[in-house]
Amino acid sequence: MEKKKRQVILLMTDSTRQDMLGCYGNKAMNTPCLDAMAEEGIRYSNAYSCQPVCGPARSSIFTGTYPHSNGSVANSMPLGANVKTIGQRLTDNGIHTAYIGKYHLDGGDYFGLGRCPEGWDPYYWYDMKCYLEELSEEERVLSRTSDTNKNRIKPEFTFGHRCADRAIDFLQKYPEEDFFLTVSFDEPHDPALCPEPYASMFQDYEFPKSPNVWDTLEGKPEYQKIWAGASRNLDRDALTLKAPYFFGCNSYVDSEIGRILDCIREMAPEALVIYTSDHGDGMQSHCLNGKGPSMYNEIARVPLLIMGSGIPKGVVDEQPVSHINLTPLVLDYMGLPIPKLLEGRSILPAVYDPKKHINDFVVTEFTRYEIDHDGFGGLQMMRGIFDGRYKLVIHLLDSIDEFYDQETDPYEMKNLIFDDSCYEIKNRLHEQLLEWMDQTRDPYRGYQWERRPWRKDAKEATWANHGYTRQRENEEYEPRQLDYTTGLPMKEATRIK
């Protein structure tokens, strides 16, 4: 019997909200290729980013650990020296890995350092620095402004097209190999370069306003009002949501993904194919724009599609899932053991049988937007938990936390944090969140997260806090850490200090 090839392709875009894909309900978005992928597999309606900003989001996707564990808690902060990516783990197990596109995990600026990290095929390495080095100085400047779209650019000028070309080359050369291929587009992120007909496709289009565009932020955290700024004073009735190049580029990158999907169907028809985005965009919901320290659905919830041989077609899965589940999913699919170090569970069993339940909850965190920037709110310590219906979000540096019931309030308009009718539910989620912070060795954990203004039965603060020591278990790549009191290898990673 012929051995089944183990082939996985991960496709990513940047800043794509769920409702920017037709398969999530907005058919005007013109995303036929990803819509077809949803019809051929599973669409997840409650998938969340681990931190809704570019680098930290990717850090979780490619290490299977949260930003607070891998060190990339802000843009331009690299992964820790002892953190292994899935590329390294798979390469060490004889599987060919290639990364094409935006990386954002090497500590460089927006474009990266242009150097292939350990574990990935250097021939196919192509980050945004590599792209810029192919351009003249004049072309570089043109590549960084959306006004260039007025020049009727050709697809070949764009980063996305060049990424897709390389992905197709890889698929054509290695159809018989086991492999893990990542294609990480920058599009539709600003400057949203796109050729015709996409550049003019949405010139007159108004994105539909959801009810939370009228959210005044009353009863919400103070930092959100600061983030919103003058947006809170806009006439929300008169407001129009127009972003022609952003939406045009969204359709354009769908077409580039379509080129890759066509090649996959020809060269790797049995492969597991995953599509997601790093985060969403506020687009005036709750008066907020962009991404940042929020677990609102428009910002932290992401599209996630999975298709492949044996996967049911046209399924919508509503269970909560997270980017933290993707590395263990891929390792599981490859038939490899899942290391203790990973902080999420494989959802592979539920991919083949959506009736199976994997996560009781998912967590989204935030520390800061970028180490280089003073702005974007600076330090914003957030931890949020969602169980499929209820969402609790703790803002350590703010006096108001958030609690929403998405069954009765799907647009997250009414903050129930001080509503005693749901006190026990809030407490349950709060306890789960605190336990998660302990289990993942969150370096920012402490009694302050527990003693919140709405929590009536919080324990007294003590310097010992929960009293445990929790050591790292990177069994595949490091010797056991040494016990402080004996100098000998630790026997129990978690124990009373």
Secondary structure, 3 states (H helix, E strand, C coil): CCCCCCEEEEEEECCCCHHHCHHHCCHHHCCHHHHHHHHHCEEEEEEECCCCCHHHHHHHHHHCCCHHHHCCCCECCCCCCCCCCHHHHHHCCCCEEEEEECCCCCCCCCCCCCCCCCCCCCCCCECHHHHHHCCCHHHHHHCCCHHHHHHCCCHHHCHHHHHHHHHHHHHHHCCCCCEEEEEECCCCCCCCCCCCCHHHHCCCCCECCCHHHHCCCCCCCHHHHHHHHHHHHCCCCCCCECCHHHHHHHHHHHHHHHHHHHHHHHHCCCCEEEEEECCCCCCCHHHCCCCCCCCCHHHHEEEEEEECCCCCCCEEECCCEEHHHHHHHHHHHCCCCCCCCCCCCCCHHHHHCCCCCCCCCEEEEECCCECCCCCCCCCCCEEEEECCCEEEEEECCCCCCEEEECCCCCCCCCCCCCCHHHHHHHHHHHHHHHHHHHHCCCCCCCHHHHCCCCCCCCCCCCCCCCCEEECCCCCCCCCCCECCCCCCECCCCEEEC
